[in-house]
Amino acid sequence: MAEHQHCAEMTDTREDKTNMTVKAGIYKHYKNNLYKVIGVARHSETEEEHVVYRPLYNDSGLWIRPLSMFDETIEVEGIKVKRFAFVEEG
């Protein structure tokens, strides 16, 4: 339980250190699957920030992805789109 609280604290302070914004809630991947973002955690060795999330279309557990990759804009068929687009709080 204490580790979860620590993760939440890091989520609260993350905005002071980067201009990327990823908040808890439901996101749609550019390939149309939905994911629930739990929060942002920091790697213990590198201090790199990672988004903690889980797919809503199956029960494959929790996943992480570097914040910079989660929040990036990519090109799909010549169109720039967010890799994960915020849908709603949840």
N, CA, C and O atoms as a GROMACS GRO file, in nm:
protein
  360
    1MET      N    1   0.082  -0.119   0.000
    1MET     CA    2   0.000   0.000   0.000
    1MET      C    3   0.087   0.126   0.000
    1MET      O    4   0.055   0.224  -0.069
    2ALA      N    5   0.195   0.125   0.076
    2ALA     CA    6   0.282   0.243   0.082
    2ALA      C    7   0.342   0.274  -0.055
    2ALA      O    8   0.359   0.391  -0.089
    3GLU      N    9   0.374   0.169  -0.134
    3GLU     CA   10   0.429   0.194  -0.266
    3GLU      C   11   0.328   0.265  -0.355
    3GLU      O   12   0.366   0.354  -0.431
    4HIS      N   13   0.201   0.228  -0.345
    4HIS     CA   14   0.096   0.293  -0.424
    4HIS      C   15   0.087   0.441  -0.387
    4HIS      O   16   0.073   0.526  -0.475
    5GLN      N   17   0.095   0.472  -0.259
    5GLN     CA   18   0.089   0.612  -0.217
    5GLN      C   19   0.208   0.689  -0.270
    5GLN      O   20   0.195   0.805  -0.310
    6HIS      N   21   0.326   0.624  -0.272
    6HIS     CA   22   0.446   0.690  -0.325
    6HIS      C   23   0.426   0.723  -0.473
    6HIS      O   24   0.462   0.832  -0.517
    7CYS      N   25   0.369   0.631  -0.548
    7CYS     CA   26   0.342   0.654  -0.690
    7CYS      C   27   0.248   0.773  -0.708
    7CYS      O   28   0.269   0.856  -0.796
    8ALA      N   29   0.146   0.781  -0.625
    8ALA     CA   30   0.050   0.891  -0.634
    8ALA      C   31   0.120   1.024  -0.606
    8ALA      O   32   0.090   1.125  -0.671
    9GLU      N   33   0.212   1.026  -0.509
    9GLU     CA   34   0.283   1.149  -0.479
    9GLU      C   35   0.366   1.193  -0.599
    9GLU      O   36   0.373   1.312  -0.629
   10MET      N   37   0.429   1.098  -0.668
   10MET     CA   38   0.510   1.132  -0.783
   10MET      C   39   0.422   1.185  -0.896
   10MET      O   40   0.464   1.275  -0.969
   11THR      N   41   0.304   1.132  -0.910
   11THR     CA   42   0.212   1.182  -1.011
   11THR      C   43   0.180   1.328  -0.986
   11THR      O   44   0.172   1.407  -1.079
   12ASP      N   45   0.161   1.364  -0.860
   12ASP     CA   46   0.126   1.500  -0.824
   12ASP      C   47   0.239   1.597  -0.854
   12ASP      O   48   0.213   1.712  -0.892
   13THR      N   49   0.364   1.555  -0.840
   13THR     CA   50   0.476   1.646  -0.859
   13THR      C   51   0.531   1.642  -1.000
   13THR      O   52   0.614   1.726  -1.035
   14ARG      N   53   0.490   1.548  -1.082
   14ARG     CA   54   0.542   1.530  -1.216
   14ARG      C   55   0.531   1.656  -1.300
   14ARG      O   56   0.623   1.688  -1.376
   15GLU      N   57   0.422   1.727  -1.289
   15GLU     CA   58   0.399   1.842  -1.376
   15GLU      C   59   0.502   1.952  -1.354
   15GLU      O   60   0.524   2.034  -1.443
   16ASP      N   61   0.567   1.956  -1.237
   16ASP     CA   62   0.669   2.056  -1.211
   16ASP      C   63   0.796   2.029  -1.291
   16ASP      O   64   0.876   2.121  -1.310
   17LYS      N   65   0.817   1.905  -1.339
   17LYS     CA   66   0.943   1.869  -1.399
   17LYS      C   67   0.936   1.847  -1.550
   17LYS      O   68   1.039   1.827  -1.614
   18THR      N   69   0.818   1.850  -1.608
   18THR     CA   70   0.803   1.825  -1.751
   18THR      C   71   0.682   1.900  -1.804
   18THR      O   72   0.592   1.936  -1.727
   19ASN      N   73   0.679   1.925  -1.933
   19ASN     CA   74   0.562   1.992  -1.989
   19ASN      C   75   0.462   1.892  -2.046
   19ASN      O   76   0.359   1.932  -2.098
   20MET      N   77   0.492   1.762  -2.036
   20MET     CA   78   0.398   1.659  -2.081
   20MET      C   79   0.290   1.641  -1.977
   20MET      O   80   0.317   1.645  -1.856
   21THR      N   81   0.168   1.621  -2.022
   21THR     CA   82   0.059   1.601  -1.928
   21THR      C   83  -0.014   1.471  -1.958
   21THR      O   84  -0.071   1.454  -2.066
   22VAL      N   85  -0.012   1.381  -1.864
   22VAL     CA   86  -0.086   1.257  -1.872
   22VAL      C   87  -0.154   1.241  -1.737
   22VAL      O   88  -0.089   1.226  -1.634
   23LYS      N   89  -0.288   1.245  -1.739
   23LYS     CA   90  -0.362   1.230  -1.614
   23LYS      C   91  -0.435   1.097  -1.614
   23LYS      O   92  -0.456   1.036  -1.719
   24ALA      N   93  -0.473   1.053  -1.497
   24ALA     CA   94  -0.546   0.928  -1.484
   24ALA      C   95  -0.676   0.937  -1.562
   24ALA      O   96  -0.739   1.042  -1.567
   25GLY      N   97  -0.716   0.826  -1.622
   25GLY     CA   98  -0.840   0.822  -1.697
   25GLY      C   99  -0.833   0.724  -1.812
   25GLY      O  100  -0.743   0.641  -1.818
   26ILE      N  101  -0.929   0.734  -1.901
   26ILE     CA  102  -0.940   0.643  -2.014
   26ILE      C  103  -0.876   0.709  -2.137
   26ILE      O  104  -0.902   0.826  -2.167
   27TYR      N  105  -0.794   0.632  -2.207
   27TYR     CA  106  -0.727   0.679  -2.328
   27TYR      C  107  -0.754   0.584  -2.442
   27TYR      O  108  -0.774   0.464  -2.421
   28LYS      N  109  -0.756   0.638  -2.563
   28LYS     CA  110  -0.774   0.557  -2.683
   28LYS      C  111  -0.643   0.554  -2.759
   28LYS      O  112  -0.590   0.659  -2.796
   29HIS      N  113  -0.591   0.435  -2.783
   29HIS     CA  114  -0.470   0.416  -2.863
   29HIS      C  115  -0.504   0.444  -3.009
   29HIS      O  116  -0.618   0.426  -3.050
   30TYR      N  117  -0.407   0.488  -3.085
   30TYR     CA  118  -0.435   0.522  -3.225
   30TYR      C  119  -0.486   0.402  -3.305
   30TYR      O  120  -0.543   0.420  -3.413
   31LYS      N  121  -0.468   0.279  -3.254
   31LYS     CA  122  -0.523   0.160  -3.320
   31LYS      C  123  -0.662   0.126  -3.266
   31LYS      O  124  -0.716   0.018  -3.294
   32ASN      N  125  -0.720   0.217  -3.188
   32ASN     CA  126  -0.859   0.214  -3.139
   32ASN      C  127  -0.887   0.136  -3.012
   32ASN      O  128  -1.002   0.136  -2.967
   33ASN      N  129  -0.790   0.068  -2.950
   33ASN     CA  130  -0.817   0.001  -2.823
   33ASN      C  131  -0.818   0.103  -2.709
   33ASN      O  132  -0.750   0.205  -2.715
   34LEU      N  133  -0.897   0.073  -2.605
   34LEU     CA  134  -0.906   0.161  -2.489
   34LEU      C  135  -0.819   0.110  -2.375
   34LEU      O  136  -0.804  -0.010  -2.354
   35TYR      N  137  -0.761   0.205  -2.301
   35TYR     CA  138  -0.674   0.176  -2.189
   35TYR      C  139  -0.709   0.265  -2.072
   35TYR      O  140  -0.756   0.378  -2.091
   36LYS      N  141  -0.687   0.216  -1.951
   36LYS     CA  142  -0.707   0.297  -1.832
   36LYS      C  143  -0.571   0.332  -1.774
   36LYS      O  144  -0.494   0.243  -1.736
   37VAL      N  145  -0.541   0.461  -1.768
   37VAL     CA  146  -0.416   0.508  -1.708
   37VAL      C  147  -0.436   0.517  -1.557
   37VAL      O  148  -0.528   0.582  -1.508
   38ILE      N  149  -0.347   0.450  -1.485
   38ILE     CA  150  -0.348   0.448  -1.339
   38ILE      C  151  -0.275   0.571  -1.284
   38ILE      O  152  -0.320   0.634  -1.189
   39GLY      N  153  -0.162   0.603  -1.345
   39GLY     CA  154  -0.082   0.716  -1.299
   39GLY      C  155   0.054   0.716  -1.364
   39GLY      O  156   0.078   0.643  -1.460
   40VAL      N  157   0.143   0.798  -1.310
   40VAL     CA  158   0.279   0.809  -1.360
   40VAL      C  159   0.374   0.768  -1.247
   40VAL      O  160   0.358   0.813  -1.133
   41ALA      N  161   0.471   0.683  -1.279
   41ALA     CA  162   0.569   0.638  -1.180
   41ALA      C  163   0.709   0.671  -1.232
   41ALA      O  164   0.730   0.688  -1.352
   42ARG      N  165   0.803   0.679  -1.139
   42ARG     CA  166   0.941   0.712  -1.175
   42ARG      C  167   1.029   0.589  -1.156
   42ARG      O  168   1.019   0.520  -1.054
   43HIS      N  169   1.114   0.560  -1.254
   43HIS     CA  170   1.209   0.449  -1.247
   43HIS      C  171   1.308   0.475  -1.134
   43HIS      O  172   1.361   0.586  -1.123
   44SER      N  173   1.333   0.375  -1.051
   44SER     CA  174   1.417   0.394  -0.932
   44SER      C  175   1.564   0.423  -0.964
   44SER      O  176   1.632   0.486  -0.884
   45GLU      N  177   1.613   0.378  -1.078
   45GLU     CA  178   1.754   0.399  -1.112
   45GLU      C  179   1.775   0.520  -1.202
   45GLU      O  180   1.866   0.599  -1.181
   46THR      N  181   1.691   0.535  -1.302
   46THR     CA  182   1.711   0.640  -1.402
   46THR      C  183   1.626   0.764  -1.376
   46THR      O  184   1.652   0.870  -1.433
   47GLU      N  185   1.526   0.752  -1.291
   47GLU     CA  186   1.427   0.856  -1.263
   47GLU      C  187   1.342   0.891  -1.384
   47GLU      O  188   1.270   0.991  -1.382
   48GLU      N  189   1.350   0.811  -1.490
   48GLU     CA  190   1.263   0.833  -1.607
   48GLU      C  191   1.119   0.806  -1.566
   48GLU      O  192   1.091   0.712  -1.493
   49GLU      N  193   1.028   0.889  -1.615
   49GLU     CA  194   0.887   0.874  -1.582
   49GLU      C  195   0.820   0.777  -1.680
   49GLU      O  196   0.845   0.781  -1.800
   50HIS      N  197   0.735   0.691  -1.624
   50HIS     CA  198   0.662   0.592  -1.702
   50HIS      C  199   0.514   0.600  -1.669
   50HIS      O  200   0.477   0.625  -1.554
   51VAL      N  201   0.431   0.581  -1.769
   51VAL     CA  202   0.287   0.576  -1.749
   51VAL      C  203   0.250   0.432  -1.713
   51VAL      O  204   0.294   0.337  -1.778
   52VAL      N  205   0.169   0.417  -1.608
   52VAL     CA  206   0.121   0.286  -1.565
   52VAL      C  207  -0.023   0.275  -1.613
   52VAL      O  208  -0.106   0.360  -1.582
   53TYR      N  209  -0.053   0.170  -1.690
   53TYR     CA  210  -0.186   0.158  -1.749
   53TYR      C  211  -0.224   0.011  -1.765
   53TYR      O  212  -0.141  -0.078  -1.752
   54ARG      N  213  -0.352  -0.011  -1.794
   54ARG     CA  214  -0.399  -0.147  -1.823
   54ARG      C  215  -0.498  -0.142  -1.937
   54ARG      O  216  -0.575  -0.047  -1.949
   55PRO      N  217  -0.496  -0.244  -2.022
   55PRO     CA  218  -0.592  -0.250  -2.132
   55PRO      C  219  -0.733  -0.276  -2.078
   55PRO      O  220  -0.750  -0.349  -1.980
   56LEU      N  221  -0.832  -0.218  -2.142
   56LEU     CA  222  -0.971  -0.241  -2.104
   56LEU      C  223  -1.035  -0.349  -2.191
   56LEU      O  224  -1.149  -0.390  -2.165
   57TYR      N  225  -0.965  -0.396  -2.292
   57TYR     CA  226  -1.021  -0.495  -2.383
   57TYR      C  227  -0.982  -0.639  -2.346
   57TYR      O  228  -1.034  -0.734  -2.405
   58ASN      N  229  -0.891  -0.655  -2.249
   58ASN     CA  230  -0.857  -0.789  -2.199
   58ASN      C  231  -0.800  -0.778  -2.058
   58ASN      O  232  -0.787  -0.667  -2.005
   59ASP      N  233  -0.768  -0.889  -1.998
   59ASP     CA  234  -0.718  -0.890  -1.861
   59ASP      C  235  -0.571  -0.930  -1.859
   59ASP      O  236  -0.533  -1.028  -1.796
   60SER      N  237  -0.488  -0.853  -1.929
   60SER     CA  238  -0.346  -0.886  -1.938
   60SER      C  239  -0.260  -0.816  -1.833
   60SER      O  240  -0.137  -0.819  -1.842
   61GLY      N  241  -0.324  -0.752  -1.735
   61GLY     CA  242  -0.249  -0.693  -1.625
   61GLY      C  243  -0.206  -0.550  -1.649
   61GLY      O  244  -0.252  -0.483  -1.741
   62LEU      N  245  -0.114  -0.505  -1.563
   62LEU     CA  246  -0.063  -0.368  -1.572
   62LEU      C  247   0.057  -0.362  -1.666
   62LEU      O  248   0.136  -0.457  -1.675
   63TRP      N  249   0.068  -0.252  -1.735
   63TRP     CA  250   0.178  -0.227  -1.828
   63TRP      C  251   0.238  -0.091  -1.798
   63TRP      O  252   0.173  -0.006  -1.736
   64ILE      N  253   0.361  -0.069  -1.842
   64ILE     CA  254   0.422   0.064  -1.834
   64ILE      C  255   0.481   0.099  -1.970
   64ILE      O  256   0.517   0.013  -2.049
   65ARG      N  257   0.489   0.229  -1.992
   65ARG     CA  258   0.550   0.281  -2.115
   65ARG      C  259   0.615   0.413  -2.076
   65ARG      O  260   0.557   0.488  -1.998
   66PRO      N  261   0.733   0.444  -2.130
   66PRO     CA  262   0.793   0.573  -2.099
   66PRO      C  263   0.695   0.686  -2.129
   66PRO      O  264   0.628   0.687  -2.232
   67LEU      N  265   0.688   0.782  -2.038
   67LEU     CA  266   0.597   0.896  -2.053
   67LEU      C  267   0.619   0.965  -2.187
   67LEU      O  268   0.523   1.002  -2.254
   68SER      N  269   0.744   0.982  -2.225
   68SER     CA  270   0.773   1.052  -2.351
   68SER      C  271   0.714   0.978  -2.471
   68SER      O  272   0.670   1.041  -2.567
   69MET      N  273   0.711   0.845  -2.466
   69MET     CA  274   0.654   0.767  -2.575
   69MET      C  275   0.502   0.766  -2.567
   69MET      O  276   0.435   0.776  -2.670
   70PHE      N  277   0.447   0.756  -2.448
   70PHE     CA  278   0.301   0.754  -2.430
   70PHE      C  279   0.240   0.884  -2.482
   70PHE      O  280   0.135   0.882  -2.546
   71ASP      N  281   0.305   0.995  -2.455
   71ASP     CA  282   0.250   1.127  -2.486
   71ASP      C  283   0.288   1.179  -2.625
   71ASP      O  284   0.249   1.290  -2.661
   72GLU      N  285   0.362   1.100  -2.702
   72GLU     CA  286   0.411   1.153  -2.828
   72GLU      C  287   0.306   1.155  -2.939
   72GLU      O  288   0.206   1.084  -2.935
   73THR      N  289   0.334   1.239  -3.037
   73THR     CA  290   0.254   1.245  -3.159
   73THR      C  291   0.328   1.163  -3.263
   73THR      O  292   0.450   1.177  -3.280
   74ILE      N  293   0.254   1.078  -3.333
   74ILE     CA  294   0.313   0.993  -3.436
   74ILE      C  295   0.243   1.018  -3.568
   74ILE      O  296   0.138   1.083  -3.572
   75GLU      N  297   0.300   0.968  -3.676
   75GLU     CA  298   0.238   0.983  -3.808
   75GLU      C  299   0.181   0.849  -3.852
   75GLU      O  300   0.252   0.749  -3.857
   76VAL      N  301   0.053   0.849  -3.884
   76VAL     CA  302  -0.017   0.729  -3.931
   76VAL      C  303  -0.081   0.762  -4.065
   76VAL      O  304  -0.169   0.848  -4.072
   77GLU      N  305  -0.037   0.695  -4.169
   77GLU     CA  306  -0.088   0.719  -4.304
   77GLU      C  307  -0.085   0.867  -4.343
   77GLU      O  308  -0.179   0.921  -4.401
   78GLY      N  309   0.026   0.931  -4.308
   78GLY     CA  310   0.046   1.070  -4.344
   78GLY      C  311  -0.022   1.172  -4.253
   78GLY      O  312  -0.013   1.292  -4.278
   79ILE      N  313  -0.090   1.125  -4.148
   79ILE     CA  314  -0.161   1.215  -4.056
   79ILE      C  315  -0.098   1.207  -3.918
   79ILE      O  316  -0.071   1.098  -3.868
   80LYS      N  317  -0.074   1.323  -3.857
   80LYS     CA  318  -0.017   1.325  -3.723
   80LYS      C  319  -0.128   1.306  -3.620
   80LYS      O  320  -0.229   1.378  -3.620
   81VAL      N  321  -0.108   1.209  -3.531
   81VAL     CA  322  -0.206   1.177  -3.425
   81VAL      C  323  -0.132   1.148  -3.297
   81VAL      O  324  -0.014   1.112  -3.299
   82LYS      N  325  -0.201   1.163  -3.184
   82LYS     CA  326  -0.144   1.124  -3.056
   82LYS      C  327  -0.143   0.972  -3.048
   82LYS      O  328  -0.238   0.907  -3.091
   83ARG      N  329  -0.036   0.915  -2.994
   83ARG     CA  330  -0.030   0.770  -2.976
   83ARG      C  331  -0.145   0.725  -2.885
   83ARG      O  332  -0.212   0.626  -2.914
   84PHE      N  333  -0.166   0.799  -2.776
   84PHE     CA  334  -0.279   0.776  -2.684
   84PHE      C  335  -0.351   0.909  -2.667
   84PHE      O  336  -0.290   1.008  -2.626
   85ALA      N  337  -0.479   0.911  -2.697
   85ALA     CA  338  -0.560   1.032  -2.684
   85ALA      C  339  -0.654   1.020  -2.564
   85ALA      O  340  -0.722   0.919  -2.548
   86PHE      N  341  -0.656   1.122  -2.481
   86PHE     CA  342  -0.744   1.123  -2.364
   86PHE      C  343  -0.890   1.119  -2.408
   86PHE      O  344  -0.931   1.192  -2.499
   87VAL      N  345  -0.969   1.032  -2.343
   87VAL     CA  346  -1.110   1.020  -2.375
   87VAL      C  347  -1.196   1.076  -2.263
   87VAL      O  348  -1.282   1.160  -2.287
   88GLU      N  349  -1.171   1.029  -2.140
   88GLU     CA  350  -1.252   1.076  -2.026
   88GLU      C  351  -1.184   1.038  -1.894
   88GLU      O  352  -1.098   0.950  -1.889
   89GLU      N  353  -1.227   1.106  -1.789
   89GLU     CA  354  -1.178   1.070  -1.656
   89GLU      C  355  -1.239   0.936  -1.619
   89GLU      O  356  -1.346   0.900  -1.667
   90GLY      N  357  -1.170   0.866  -1.535
   90GLY     CA  358  -1.224   0.736  -1.495
   90GLY      C  359  -1.126   0.659  -1.425
   90GLY      O  360  -1.154   0.547  -1.383
   0.00000   0.00000   0.00000
